[in-house]
């Protein structure tokens, strides 16, 4: 798996756009250290590893072990059903945090990468922002679904001209975030399983909901939609919580209302270098370059 080709953000964008045009269901999910803890449990990782992430996602570790095991199995199903999987970069695998390696170990031990699935990088949500690729993905869309603790409905309509944004709110991870008070798991999780609706084949959803979001992406695909896991990008777009680097802000789109594909690749490569992301550079000489819009 480590020797496999990784799609850069431009190739992932083109794959998503292709599915949207053909109205074919799709799931694009990213696997971080928290997912590594859950997908490896209990044979590769420990309950201590899982508890580390539960404290972040749910603010509690009071989750019965049978529920953790069921969550791990649902996550594995979601991974096997994904069309594009974001996996750790080599620098992450070389770090002291063993949960990055747990992702690779679990993917291989449980044979979770299905034939035909493509690999990209865990940082895909940031890389797409670096190239301002959410604009050609969302621009002028008639519908976008959002699963997040952030109600970004108005912002997506204003910045990208989306006609309808349907928000499915979940409880936020941090003490001061979000307006939903229903516990995310198991209450909100089960409620969303029952209420999530895809309005038409190929409808686009953006998802940011921790480990649960990977499973939501699978549900969306099962119901005919296209799900893209954008994670903490929602925090930055809302200007709250884990804002991180300023280049993740929606202001980037306001300040650059138009960018050529040449400049987008230059920006992408420069920001990946600036933030130390060991990912393949965007390539103006690659065959995919001519498939990109001339500007967005």
C-alpha positions, -999 to 999 in steps of 0.1 A, spaced: 0 0 0 28 24 8 42 21 -27 9 29 -44 3 60 -63 -14 89 -44 -38 112 -62 -31 149 -57 -59 172 -50 -64 181 -86 -70 145 -96 -94 140 -67 -113 171 -78 -116 157 -113 -128 124 -100 -155 140 -79 -166 163 -107 -168 132 -130 -191 115 -106 -212 146 -102 -217 150 -139 -226 113 -143 -247 113 -111 -229 83 -97 -225 78 -59 -191 82 -44 -174 84 -10 -141 103 -4 -129 98 32 -97 106 51 -81 85 78 -64 102 107 -49 90 140 -83 88 156 -96 65 129 -64 45 133 -73 39 170 -109 27 162 -103 7 130 -75 -12 147 -94 -20 179 -91 -45 196 -64 -64 179 -40 -37 167 -49 -9 191 -60 -7 227 -90 7 246 -66 34 259 -59 44 223 -96 46 216 -103 66 248 -78 92 237 -100 99 207 -134 95 224 -123 124 248 -120 146 217 -150 135 198 -175 130 226 -159 147 257 -163 114 275 -149 78 275 -181 64 289 -189 43 258 -195 6 264 -171 -17 248 -197 -35 226 -205 0 212 -169 7 204 -166 -27 187 -197 -20 166 -183 14 157 -151 -2 146 -170 -26 123 -191 2 108 -159 22 102 -143 -8 84 -174 -12 62 -172 25 53 -135 22 44 -142 -8 22 -169 11 4 -148 43 -2 -138 53 -37 -109 75 -25 -91 70 7 -69 96 24 -40 79 41 -10 91 62 20 108 46 54 93 52 64 120 77 33 111 97 42 74 96 77 82 108 64 102 138 63 90 174 25 87 173 19 50 166 -17 55 156 -6 67 121 11 33 116 -20 16 130 -40 29 99 -17 11 75 -16 -20 97 -54 -22 99 -59 -15 62 -36 -44 53 -46 -68 81 -83 -64 74 -80 -60 36 -99 -27 37 -88 -12 4 -111 -26 -22 -100 -32 -58 -105 0 -78 -102 24 -48 -77 52 -52 -54 66 -25 -48 102 -17 -35 120 14 -50 125 48 -45 163 43 -67 163 12 -92 187 28 -63 212 33 -48 206 -2 -81 213 -19 -83 245 0 -47 254 -10 -57 251 -47 -91 269 -40 -108 238 -55 -139 241 -34 -150 269 -56 -152 249 -89 -166 220 -69 -194 240 -52 -198 270 -74 -234 276 -85 -246 242 -72 -283 237 -68 -278 217 -37 -251 209 -11 -257 188 20 -236 195 51 -230 173 81 -211 193 107 -214 211 141 -209 243 121 -239 259 105 -222 273 74 -253 275 53 -252 313 47 -214 313 41 -217 286 14 -245 304 -3 -227 338 -2 -192 326 -12 -200 298 -37 -235 307 -48 -251 274 -37 -288 276 -41 -298 253 -13 -276 241 16 -292 215 38 -275 213 72 -275 182 94 -261 194 127 -241 173 151 -227 181 185 -193 197 184 -161 183 198 -150 213 218 -167 228 249 -176 261 232 -185 249 197 -218 241 180 -254 247 188 -266 210 189 -269 196 224 -279 160 216 -250 137 223 -233 128 190 -230 91 199 -251 71 201 -281 95 200 -273 118 172 -256 90 153 -287 69 153 -310 99 145 -289 108 115 -290 72 103 -328 75 102 -332 111 89 -304 115 63 -319 121 29 -302 123 -5 -325 144 -27 -313 130 -60 -286 107 -74 -252 124 -74 -262 151 -48 -230 165 -32 -225 164 6 -196 178 26 -190 160 59 -170 170 89 -178 148 119 -147 129 132 -148 91 129 -186 92 126 -182 113 95 -165 84 76 -196 63 83 -219 91 73 -200 93 40 -208 56 34 -245 61 42 -246 90 17 -230 68 -10 -254 40 -2 -283 64 -7 -271 76 -40 -251 107 -31 -215 119 -33 -198 125 0 -165 143 6 -149 143 40 -136 178 47 -132 175 84 -119 206 103 -121 228 72 -156 236 85 -140 251 117 -119 274 96 -147 283 73 -168 293 103 -139 313 117 -140 294 150 -124 266 169 -95 249 152 -90 276 126 -53 267 121 -35 283 91 -52 315 78 -51 301 43 -79 278 53 -103 307 57 -132 314 33 -117 349 29 -92 333 5 -120 329 -20 -133 364 -14 -98 378 -19 -91 358 -50 -123 357 -69 -106 341 -99 -75 320 -103 -61 303 -134 -52 266 -133 -15 275 -137 -16 298 -107 -36 273 -87 -9 247 -92 18 272 -83 -2 282 -51 -8 245 -42 28 236 -45 40 267 -26 17 262 3 24 224 5 61 233 8 54 261 33 35 238 57 59 209 52 34 186 35 53 158 19 29 153 -10 35 150 -48 35 184 -65 8 195 -88 20 190 -124 13 213 -153 28 188 -177 6 159 -165 -23 147 -187 -49 157 -162 -39 194 -165 -59 200 -196 -90 184 -180 -90 212 -154 -111 243 -160 -89 271 -175 -98 292 -144 -121 291 -114 
